[in-house]
Amino acid sequence: MTKPNESPGTDLPRGIGAPATRAFTAAGYTMLEQFAGVSRAELLALHGVGPKALRVIQERLEERGLSLG
């Protein structure tokens, strides 16, 4: 079941915005844990991903004891 702060079919947080969600899923990122250890530069290179999306992803990772690379 999808939690209120997640996008359907993934566990990506809704707060990252639709363009970033599309960019992440197109690049194969559908689960939050997949971002652990990935560099910010690599993610920012995806069209539609900006600082806000990375901040939200980092915050959610930290809640799980993980972080971006």
C-alpha positions in Angstrom: 0.0 0.0 0.0 1.3 3.5 -0.9 1.9 5.8 2.0 0.5 9.4 1.8 4.0 10.8 1.2 5.0 8.4 -1.6 4.4 8.2 -5.3 2.3 5.3 -6.6 4.3 2.2 -7.5 7.4 3.5 -5.8 8.6 4.7 -2.4 9.8 8.0 -3.8 8.6 10.9 -1.7 5.8 13.0 -3.4 7.6 16.3 -2.4 10.2 15.9 -5.0 7.8 17.0 -7.8 6.5 15.4 -10.9 9.5 16.2 -13.3 12.0 14.8 -10.8 9.8 11.7 -10.2 9.7 11.1 -13.9 13.4 11.6 -14.3 14.2 9.2 -11.4 11.9 6.5 -12.6 13.2 6.8 -16.2 16.7 6.4 -14.9 15.6 3.3 -12.9 15.3 4.8 -9.5 12.0 3.6 -8.0 13.0 2.8 -4.4 14.5 5.3 -2.0 17.3 3.0 -1.0 18.6 3.0 -4.6 19.8 6.6 -4.0 22.1 5.6 -1.1 25.7 6.4 -2.1 24.7 8.0 -5.5 26.5 11.3 -6.0 24.5 14.6 -6.0 26.2 15.5 -9.4 25.0 12.3 -11.0 21.4 13.0 -9.9 21.5 16.7 -10.8 22.5 15.6 -14.3 19.1 14.1 -14.8 16.7 16.4 -16.7 14.0 17.6 -14.3 16.0 17.1 -11.1 16.9 20.1 -9.0 18.2 21.0 -5.5 14.7 20.7 -3.9 14.3 17.1 -5.1 17.8 16.2 -3.8 17.0 17.9 -0.4 13.8 15.9 0.0 15.6 12.6 -1.1 18.4 13.3 1.4 16.0 14.0 4.2 14.1 10.8 3.6 17.3 8.8 3.3 18.5 10.2 6.6 15.3 9.1 8.3 16.4 5.5 7.3 20.0 6.0 8.4 21.3 6.4 4.8 22.6 9.3 2.7 23.6 10.4 -0.8 27.2 9.8 -1.9 
